[in-house]
């Protein structure tokens, strides 16, 4: 069983989103203010839509914490949807009475868009595949759960993982690396982390950000959307998280799946990523320069992105997510009708953003942190923070020590044996 896992629930315009986080050790200092920070970061960014002006995301801690510390039991979080008050009849949980149904029908006939059934499936969304899979004739049943609004619950859960990892000296951050084909230049990344986080696109390169904003404005003026790339960087992860012995124990496998699970991500890479395919091996592989006096190992470069053989190697973990342009366009594409199967001129339109790369980076952080927390606990074990911290400290000391020289014919492989 996974030592640290989570599951979300809720619809985009339902009363609230919920998330249960299980496996958090006891004794972790945690309060709602700590979760507020990343939820606010997720809502910011140039190119966001009207929904962000409605919501003020806040995660209520409903279980698993007492007097500011975790209990070791499952933690339940709730993030209310303020827009629910505009959707109460459309998204009513209980059965519709005759009066309720008549009211909803009247709203639809009167032109209230949210009350009308959706059958013009949107290209790029889960609409068609989801409706056919679950047997729906109204796409509202699909888009409410497949909406990226669900990621607010993930970010709330990620705040717990951040608090856990911070206690162990592991830090995770992200930035916008590219929007609409405009990429940052490392030589021009002059902003500090705090300055970049406060900028319109969470970008460390001021010059690139100006051009990125222009691309977003160009998309907006054409009723279009634009994608990009975010980069997540992890500092402080110890050597030895993950494993090379089975495919599903590799940390890079888990991180790739976690980042790819974000609604809008269509590609994941580590370190140099696909650029490695264009270079010779001598230009790619990170030369190991040796061990420092403190026992840490030094690589000349970090093209592997901190992971070799599915295991952390002591260098910063570098993960990038490729963000597709948002599928809902203000100037909708042609499509087909779910019921008739015939082409129609325009797909259904529901309010949308123009670009969400900065927000996607914050969600990427959360997915990386939630994955790292699981792998840390698989490595260290422990039911309390004191136990986890002590186990990790002893492991760090062990791998920092110089191993005994191997002896031919000694089958111990460096492991101590009983006399």
Secondary structure, DSSP 8 states (H G I E B T S, - for coil): --SSEEEEE--TTSSEEEEEEE---BT-B--HHHHHHHHHHHH--TT--THHHH----EEEEESEETTEE-SS-EEEEEE-GGGGGSTTTT-SS---HHHHHHHHHHHHTT-GGGS---B--TTSSHHHHHHHHT-SSTHHHHHHHSGGGHHHHHHHHHHHHHHHHHTT-EEEEEEEEETTEE--GGG--S-HHHHHHSTT--S-HHHHHHHHHHHHHHHHTT----EEEEEEEES--TT-B-SSSGGG-HHHHHHHHHHTSTTEEEEEETTGGGGGGS-GGGTS--EEEE-TTS-EEES--TTTTEETTEE-SS-EEEEEEE---S--SS---EEBTTT--EESS-------S--HHHHHHHHHHHHHHHHHHHHHHHH--SBHHHHHHHHHHHHHHHHS------TT-TTTT-----
